[in-house]
Amino acid sequence: MANPSQPTPHRLAAIREQLSLLSDYLDPAGLEERLKTLETEMGAAGFWDDPESAAKVGAEHTRLQRRLDNFTKLRSDGEDLEGLAELADEDPDLAEELEESIASVEARLNDLEEQRLFTGDYDSGDALVTVNAGAGGTDAQDWAEMVLRMEMRWAERRGFKVELLEASPGEEAGIKSATFRVSGDNAYGLYSAEKGVHRLVRLSPFDSANRRQTSFAGVEVAPVVEEAGEIAIDDDDLQVDTYRASGAGGQHVNKTDSAVRITHKPSGIVVQCQNERSQSANRATAMAMLRSKLIERQERERQEEIARERGEAQDVNFGSQIRSYVLHPYTMVKDHRTDFEVGNANGVLDGDLDGFVRSWLEAHAKARS
C-alpha cells in the first residue's frame, strides 16, 4: 500500500496497481456469472421447498453481491482520484478533499486486499473457537476467561455475529473451557491466526503475596462445516453424556439438564453444547461442532504431511506458543511468529487484534506461496 508521506502521484500509482491486482484476484466478470447462476436457482420453481439449501444459496448470493459492489464502488472512486488530483493542482483549496479521498480509497483497498490472504478451503466460512485453561491453576482459568473475552470482543469489533455455545466455570474464578461460534466473511481464515497457546505474565491477583505468575491458555479454531457428508462419524465411536449447565455464560447459557457432552473415542475430541433449549438441539449442535473439529484435524494432518514431503519444519500443532502478554514489570504483547508487538496491552486485551492477525496472515500467505 502507498505511504501517506509519499507524493500524491506515487500514491495514485500505487492505488492503480493495487486495483489491477485486486481485479485479477476478485474476477468481477466471474462474480457476475456466479451471481446470475445463483439468481437462476433462486427463481426456480420449488426453490424454497428446502429452506436449509435455499438459505445457503441466499447467503452466498448476498456475500458475493456485497463483494462485487464493494469492488465496483472502490474502482470507480479510485478512477475519480485522477481527475480530482488535476483539479487540486489548479485549485489548492481542493487539496484537503483530495487527501481525504485518497486516504479513504487506500483504507478500503487495504480491507479488500485482506481477501487475497485467504487461500484455504474453509477460510471464507464461519469458525468455532474454543478457549482452554492451561498450566497455572486459578490464574490460568482467569486468564482463559480474559482470552475468551478478547477473542469475542475482536469478533464484535469486526461486525461478526458471536454465539457462545458452552462455558465450563473454574473452581474459584474464570473458566476451564468455552466455545463460541463466530459468523461472518472469512471468520475461519481470520481466526486461524489465533490458534495456539497464549502466555500471560502478571502479578497474580490470586496470590496473597502478589507474586508474579505465568499462565497459559490455549485457543483451538475449527471451520464450521454444515454438510454432514463432509466426514463420516460412526455412532459406536461416540460417548454421549448429559448434564446440567451452570456457571460461566450467564444468560447466554441454558440452565436445564439438557446440556450434552460428546466424546469421540478414536480421536479423544470432546465437544459440548448447553445453550440450546432442548437436549436434541444441543446434541445436533454438538455433532456439528464435532464434525468441524474432525475436519480441522484432518486438514492439519494434511498440512503436516505436505510439510514432511517438502522437508519443511512446519509447526502447526496446538501446543505451539504463539503470543506473550506481559503486564508486569512492563506492558507489551508480542507475537513470537512474526515479532509484531504492541505496548498497549490493555487495548489488545479489549479486542484490538487486527495488527497481530494481519501480520500473521501476510507471513502465512507468503510461506504458502
C-alpha positions in Angstrom: 0.0 0.0 0.0 1.0 3.6 -0.6 2.6 5.5 2.3 0.7 8.7 3.2 4.0 10.6 3.4 4.7 9.8 -0.3 3.9 12.4 -3.0 0.4 12.2 -4.4 1.5 10.8 -7.9 3.2 7.9 -6.2 0.1 7.1 -4.1 -2.1 7.3 -7.1 0.2 4.9 -9.0 0.1 2.5 -6.0 -3.7 2.6 -6.0 -3.9 1.8 -9.7 -1.5 -1.1 -9.2 -3.5 -2.5 -6.3 -6.8 -2.1 -8.1 -5.4 -4.1 -11.0 -4.1 -6.9 -8.7 -7.5 -7.0 -6.9 -9.4 -7.1 -10.2 -7.3 -10.1 -11.2 -7.9 -11.8 -7.9 -11.6 -11.0 -7.4 -12.5 -11.6 -11.1 -15.6 -9.2 -11.3 -16.8 -10.9 -14.5 -16.6 -14.3 -12.8 -18.5 -12.9 -9.8 -21.3 -11.6 -12.1 -21.6 -15.0 -13.8 -21.9 -16.8 -10.5 -24.5 -14.3 -9.3 -26.5 -14.9 -12.4 -26.4 -18.7 -11.8 -27.5 -18.2 -8.2 -30.3 -15.9 -9.2 -31.5 -18.5 -11.7 -31.5 -21.1 -8.9 -33.4 -18.7 -6.6 -36.0 -18.1 -9.3 -36.6 -21.8 -10.0 -39.9 -23.5 -9.0 -39.7 -25.2 -5.7 -36.5 -23.4 -4.6 -37.9 -22.6 -1.2 -39.1 -26.2 -0.6 -35.8 -26.9 1.0 -35.3 -23.9 3.4 -31.8 -25.0 4.5 -30.5 -25.3 1.0 -32.3 -22.0 0.0 -30.7 -20.2 2.9 -27.2 -21.3 1.9 -27.8 -20.1 -1.7 -29.2 -16.8 -0.5 -26.2 -16.3 1.9 -23.7 -17.0 -0.9 -25.6 -14.6 -3.2 -25.6 -11.8 -0.5 -21.9 -12.4 0.2 -20.8 -12.3 -3.5 -23.0 -9.3 -4.3 -21.5 -7.4 -1.5 -18.0 -8.3 -2.6 -18.7 -7.2 -6.2 -20.5 -4.0 -5.1 -17.6 -3.0 -2.8 -15.0 -3.5 -5.5 -17.1 -1.8 -8.2 -17.5 1.3 -6.0 -13.9 1.3 -5.0 -12.7 1.0 -8.6 -14.9 3.9 -9.5 -13.7 6.1 -6.6 -10.1 5.2 -7.5 -10.6 6.3 -11.1 -12.2 9.6 -9.9 -9.0 10.4 -8.0 -7.1 11.2 -11.2 -9.5 14.0 -12.1 -9.7 15.3 -8.6 -5.8 15.5 -8.5 -5.8 17.5 -11.7 -8.3 19.9 -10.2 -6.4 20.2 -7.0 -3.3 21.2 -9.0 -5.3 24.2 -10.2 -7.2 24.9 -7.0 -5.2 24.5 -3.8 -8.5 24.7 -1.8 -9.3 21.1 -3.0 -6.1 19.7 -1.5 -7.8 18.7 1.7 -10.6 16.9 -0.2 -8.1 15.1 -2.3 -6.2 13.9 0.7 -9.4 12.6 2.4 -10.4 10.9 -0.8 -7.0 9.2 -1.3 -6.9 8.1 2.3 -10.5 6.6 2.0 -9.6 4.6 -1.1 -6.3 3.4 0.5 -8.1 2.2 3.6 -10.8 0.4 1.6 -8.1 -1.1 -0.6 -6.4 -2.4 2.5 -9.6 -4.1 3.7 -10.2 -5.7 0.3 -6.5 -6.7 0.0 -7.1 -8.8 3.0 -9.3 -11.1 0.8 -6.2 -12.2 -1.1 -4.7 -13.6 2.0 -7.3 -16.3 2.3 -6.5 -19.4 0.3 -7.7 -22.3 2.4 -10.7 -24.4 1.6 -12.7 -23.2 4.6 -11.2 -19.7 5.1 -14.3 -17.9 3.9 -16.7 -19.6 6.3 -17.6 -19.4 9.9 -15.5 -20.6 12.8 -15.7 -22.5 16.1 -13.3 -21.0 18.6 -12.5 -23.0 21.8 -10.5 -21.5 24.7 -9.0 -23.9 27.3 -7.2 -23.0 30.5 -3.7 -24.4 30.6 -1.0 -24.6 33.2 -1.3 -22.2 36.1 -4.3 -23.2 38.2 -6.8 -20.4 39.1 -4.6 -17.8 37.4 -4.8 -19.8 34.2 -8.6 -20.2 34.4 -8.9 -16.5 35.0 -6.6 -15.9 32.0 -8.7 -18.2 29.9 -11.7 -16.1 30.6 -9.7 -13.0 29.6 -8.7 -14.6 26.4 -12.3 -15.6 25.7 -13.4 -12.0 26.2 -10.6 -10.7 24.0 -11.4 -13.1 21.1 -15.2 -12.4 21.3 -14.6 -8.6 21.5 -12.4 -8.8 18.4 -15.2 -10.6 16.5 -17.7 -7.9 17.6 -15.4 -5.1 16.6 -15.3 -6.6 13.1 -19.1 -6.8 12.9 -19.3 -10.6 13.2 -22.1 -12.4 14.9 -21.0 -14.2 18.0 -22.8 -17.1 19.8 -21.5 -18.6 23.0 -22.1 -22.4 22.8 -20.7 -23.6 26.1 -18.7 -22.4 29.1 -17.3 -24.5 31.9 -16.5 -22.5 35.0 -13.3 -22.7 37.0 -13.4 -23.8 40.7 -12.6 -20.3 42.1 -12.6 -17.9 39.1 -12.5 -17.8 35.3 -13.3 -20.8 33.1 -11.9 -24.2 32.4 -13.1 -24.0 28.8 -15.5 -22.3 26.5 -16.6 -22.5 22.9 -18.2 -19.8 20.7 -19.2 -19.7 17.1 -18.3 -16.6 15.0 -20.2 -16.0 11.8 -19.1 -13.6 9.0 -17.0 -13.3 5.9 -13.6 -15.1 6.3 -14.2 -15.8 10.0 -12.3 -19.0 9.9 -9.4 -17.6 7.9 -9.0 -14.7 10.3 -9.3 -16.8 13.5 -6.7 -19.3 12.2 -4.2 -16.6 13.2 -5.2 -17.2 16.9 -4.6 -20.9 17.1 -2.1 -21.9 19.7 -1.0 -21.1 23.2 -1.3 -17.6 24.7 1.0 -16.8 27.6 0.4 -14.2 30.3 2.9 -12.7 32.7 1.4 -10.6 35.5 1.2 -10.0 39.3 -1.2 -12.7 40.4 -4.5 -11.3 41.9 -5.0 -14.7 43.5 -1.6 -14.9 45.3 -1.7 -13.3 48.8 1.9 -12.3 48.3 1.0 -10.7 44.9 3.9 -12.6 43.2 4.5 -12.7 39.5 2.7 -15.6 37.8 3.0 -17.0 34.3 -0.3 -18.6 33.0 -1.3 -20.3 29.7 -4.5 -20.6 27.7 -4.9 -22.5 24.5 -7.1 -21.5 21.5 -8.4 -24.0 19.1 -10.1 -23.0 15.9 -12.2 -25.2 13.6 -14.1 -24.4 10.4 -17.9 -24.7 10.6 -18.8 -27.4 8.2 -22.6 -27.7 7.6 -22.6 -30.7 5.2 -22.9 -34.0 7.2 -21.3 -35.8 4.2 -18.0 -34.0 4.6 -16.8 -36.6 7.1 -18.3 -39.9 8.4 -18.8 -40.4 12.1 -19.7 -43.9 13.5 -22.2 -43.8 16.3 -20.3 -46.6 18.0 -17.4 -44.2 18.3 -19.3 -41.8 20.4 -19.9 -41.5 24.1 -22.8 -39.1 24.8 -23.4 -37.7 28.3 -26.0 -35.2 29.5 -25.5 -32.8 32.4 -26.9 -29.6 33.9 -25.5 -26.4 32.6 -24.3 -23.9 35.2 -21.8 -21.2 36.0 -20.0 -19.1 33.3 -22.0 -18.0 30.4 -24.7 -16.2 32.3 -27.9 -15.5 30.4 -26.4 -17.0 27.2 -26.4 -20.5 28.6 -29.4 -22.7 29.3 -29.7 -23.9 32.9 -31.5 -27.2 32.4 -30.5 -30.8 32.3 -30.4 -30.7 28.5 -26.7 -29.9 28.2 -24.8 -32.5 26.0 -21.2 -33.6 26.0 -20.0 -35.9 23.2 -16.6 -37.7 23.3 -15.3 -39.1 20.0 -13.4 -42.1 21.3 -10.9 -42.7 18.4 -9.6 -39.1 18.4 -10.3 -38.1 22.0 -12.0 -34.9 20.9 -14.7 -33.7 23.3 -17.4 -31.2 22.4 -20.3 -29.9 24.5 -23.2 -27.6 24.0 -25.5 -26.1 26.6 -27.1 -23.0 25.1 -30.0 -24.6 23.1 -33.5 -25.1 24.5 -33.6 -28.9 24.2 -31.4 -31.9 24.6 -31.9 -32.8 20.9 -31.0 -29.3 19.7 -27.8 -29.4 21.9 -26.9 -32.8 20.6 -27.3 -31.6 17.0 -25.2 -28.5 17.6 -22.5 -30.7 19.4 -22.4 -33.1 16.5 -21.9 -30.2 14.1 -19.1 -29.0 16.4 -17.5 -32.5 16.3 -17.6 -32.6 12.5 -15.9 -29.3 12.4 -13.2 -30.3 14.8 -12.6 -33.5 12.9 -12.3 -31.6 9.6 -9.8 -29.2 11.2 -7.8 -32.2 12.5 -7.8 -33.8 9.0 -6.7 -30.5 7.4 -3.9 -30.1 10.0 -2.7 -33.6 9.3 -2.7 -32.9 5.6 -0.6 -29.8 6.0 1.8 -31.7 8.2 2.2 -34.4 5.5 2.8 -31.7 2.8 5.4 -30.2 5.1 7.1 -33.5 5.6 7.2 -34.2 1.8 8.8 -30.8 1.2 11.3 -31.4 4.0 10.0 -28.3 5.9 10.0 -27.8 9.7 6.4 -26.6 10.0 5.0 -26.1 13.4 1.2 -26.4 13.1 0.5 -28.0 16.4 -1.9 -26.7 19.1 0.9 -26.8 21.6 2.9 -24.0 19.9 3.2 -20.8 22.0 2.2 -18.0 19.6 2.0 -14.9 21.7 3.1 -13.4 25.1 1.1 -10.8 27.0 3.3 -9.1 29.7 1.6 -6.9 32.3 4.5 -6.8 34.7 7.1 -5.4 35.1 6.3 -3.6 31.9 3.4 -3.9 29.4 3.8 -5.4 26.0 2.2 -8.0 23.8 4.5 -9.8 21.3 3.7 -12.4 18.6 6.5 -14.9 18.5 5.7 -16.0 14.9 6.0 -12.6 13.3 7.7 -10.5 16.0 4.8 -8.0 15.7 4.5 -6.3 19.1 2.3 -3.6 20.8 2.9 -1.7 24.0 -0.8 -1.1 24.7 -1.6 -4.5 26.3 -5.0 -3.3 27.6 -6.1 -2.3 24.1 -5.1 -5.8 22.9 -7.0 -7.5 25.7 -10.0 -5.4 24.8 -10.0 -6.9 21.3 -7.6 -4.9 19.2 -6.0 -7.9 17.4 -6.0 -6.6 13.8 -2.3 -5.9 13.7 -1.3 -9.3 15.0 -3.7 -11.1 12.7 -2.8 -9.1 9.6 1.0 -9.6 10.1 0.4 -13.4 10.6 -1.8 -13.7 7.5 0.7 -11.9 5.3 3.6 -14.1 6.6 1.5 -17.3 6.3 0.4 -16.4 2.7 4.0 -15.7 1.7 5.1 -19.0 3.2 2.4 -20.9 1.4 3.2 -19.3 -2.0 
